[in-house]
Amino acid sequence: MSEQYRLLFAHLDKEQDIEQAALALQQRLKLAEQQVEAFFAGEAIFPASDKAKALKQAKVLASLGVRARLKRIVAPAQTPAAAAGQADEQVLAALDYITSSLIRLEERLDDMDQRFSEHLLHQQQGNDGDELALDLSLDEELDLPATSATRHPLLSVILVLITLLLAILGVSYFYPDLFNF
């Protein structure tokens, strides 16, 4: 929620007297006499608004010879139920983000696996004549760990990241006060 401001009467310009200012406010802003008197007594005539709008309102008043000051309005404290609801929404948003990230990672892994398989197939087709003697002398068991060893570090890193993200999410869910930003 953005900060809210109200305009309160500060003072009149030197050449302006209170009767002229009151008449100008009544005519230009179409205010009742009671509203103008209340404004000079320290009440606001405009509803609370964001800073940019409050500054525009102050310029309008300045053009009438009335100087106003901005007063920041402090938002009321959240109720515990609203805070819990907001925390639940944040947890659900985090879960949605993690789920979509996992889906993207899975798609990338599938794509990389397919590319790797195609690359190995092209290598085997291109080197069939030269590798024939070598293939006869080596067992296939020696070939399998080499291919799984290239994917193993990537898979283990992804699993560690997923575990870490889920641990952070669990801690933030059970202890929301730890992550107040």
Secondary structure, 3 states (H helix, E strand, C coil): CCCEEEEEEEEECCCCCHHHHHHHHHHHHCCCHHHHHHHHCCCCCCCCECHHHHHHHHHHHHHCCEEEEEEEECCCCCCHHHHHHHHHHHHHHHHHHHHHHHHHHHHHHHHHHHHHHHHHHHHHHHCHHHHHHHHHHCCHHHHHHHHHHHHHHHHHHHHHHHHHHHHHHHHHHHCHHHHCC
